[in-house]
Amino acid sequence: MQGAADFWSKALSQSACNRKTEQPPAAVSFQKKRQGYTVWDLCLTVSFRNQEWLNKMSEDPLKALSDMASDAHARIQAAHEHINPVVEVRRGMRDAGIPADVMTIDCLRTHRRITLILHDEQPGLLLYQFVTMEDEVGDDFRQMALSEFDSAKLFDWMQDYFG
């Protein structure tokens, strides 16, 4: 089963759990089995998948953002029937010569909008703001590292702002 050995070898080398020891850190060192996986296996898998996700995000941040929005959209619809956000990727800024991609998430019931911008001149940053659909866009954008943003945060934003 050479393929599995290669996978775990690669996962170990990229794992945040790997402390250059033969044993995992104390927090995950017990080998309690649950559904066929040890806690150590799960830690490696999560770390390896996070590394893959980060690599993918650095290659195409708009694709990563779209995937996060898709996941958050599905979760918000399942959790809150009254919130049915409309997600749109707009290329208007890029078409006008501004090197940026815009994603808007609108709630038709509350007429509120979350605007997310990925600007080529600010790689690794997500610009965002909470406005109404009538305002379209405001003057003040907040920013955060794209690596700190995930679908759970977007879900929370939609739940809090559109709820």
N, C-alpha and C positions, 0 to 999 in steps of 0.2 A: 504494500500500500504506500508506494513512494509519493504519490500525489498529496496525500494527507500529511505526510512528514514534511514535504516542501512547504505546504500551506502553513503549518504550525511553526516551522522554522522562520518563515517570512514574518508571520504574525508576531513571534517573539522578538524579532529584531526591530519591529516597528512599534511595539507595545509600550504604552505609558505605564503598564503594570510591571514591565521588565526592569528589574533593578540590578541586572548583571549578576544574579544569583540563580541557583538551581531552584529555589523555592519562590513562590509569589510573595508579595508583601503580606504582613500579618493580617491585614484587613480581609484578604481573600485567600488565606493559606489553607483553610479547611477544605476538605475534599467532599463536602456533602453533595450527594447526588440528587438532582431534581430533574425529572424528565430526561434522563440520560446524559445530562451535561453537568460538569462540575462547575463550581463558581469560578475557578481559574480559567476553564475553557471559555466561559461567558465573558470574563474580563478581557481575554485575548481577542475574542471575536468582536466585541464592541469597540475595542481600541483599533483593531485592524479596519473595521468598517468605517470608523470615524476618520482614519487616515485616508482611506479611499475617497470618502466624501469630501474631505478637505482638498485632496488633489483634484477631484472633479470640479470643485467650486472655483479653484484658482484658474482652471483651464477655461471655464465658461460660466462666469458669475450669473448671467441672465438665465441660463438653463437651471442652475442651482436654485436661484430665487423662484423661478417658475415651478420647480418641483416642490419647494417649501410651500408656496401659495396653494398649489393643488392639494397637498396633504392637509393644510390648515382649513381649506375650503370644505373638504369632505368631512373633516372632524366637526366643524362648526355647524354644518347642515345636520349632522347626526345628533348633535347635542342640543341644538336650538332651532326648532322648526320655523320660528318667526324671523330668524336671520337668514337671508338668502343672498349672500354677497355676489356681486358681479365683478369678476376679475378680468382686467384688460391690460395687455402689453401694448404700449403706444410707441411707435417709431417716429412720431412727428418731430421730436427734437432732433433726432439724427437726420431726418429728411431735410430739416431746416439748417443743417450744418453744425449743430451742437452735438459734440461727441458723448451722448448719453442715451440710456434707455430708461423709459418710465413705465412703471406698473401702477395702475390704480385699482383700488378695491372699493367698490361702492355698495352702500346699503340703500336700496330704493325706498325702504320703509322710513328710515330716519333722515334720508338725504345727506348722509355723512360719507366722507371719503378718506381713505388712507392712501397717500401717495408715496411711492418708493422710487428712488432714483439711483441708478448706477452710472456714475460719471467716469469716463475713460481717464480724465485727468486726476481723479482721486481713486485709484485702484485700491481695492480692499476695504473701501468705505461704502456704507449704505446711507444715503440721505433720505430722510422721511419727514412727513408732516401729517397732521390730522386737520382736515378742513371740511367744509360742507361742499356739496356738489355745485351749489350756486357760486361759491367763491372760486371754484376750479383749482386755484393754487394760491398759496399765501406767500409772504415774503420770508418768513423764518423757517428754515429747515434745520432739523436736528440731525445729528449724525452718530453712527456707531460703527464699530468694526464689523465687517460682514461675517467674520469668523465667530462673532458673538451672537449672531442672529440665527434663528432656527424656526421651524414650523410651529413649535410650542409657543414661542414668543408672539408670532403672528396670530395664532389662535387666541391667545390672551388679549392681544390688541383688539381683534375683531369682537370678541366677547364683551370686553369692557366698553369699547367705543360705540359699537352698534347695538349692544344689548338694551 
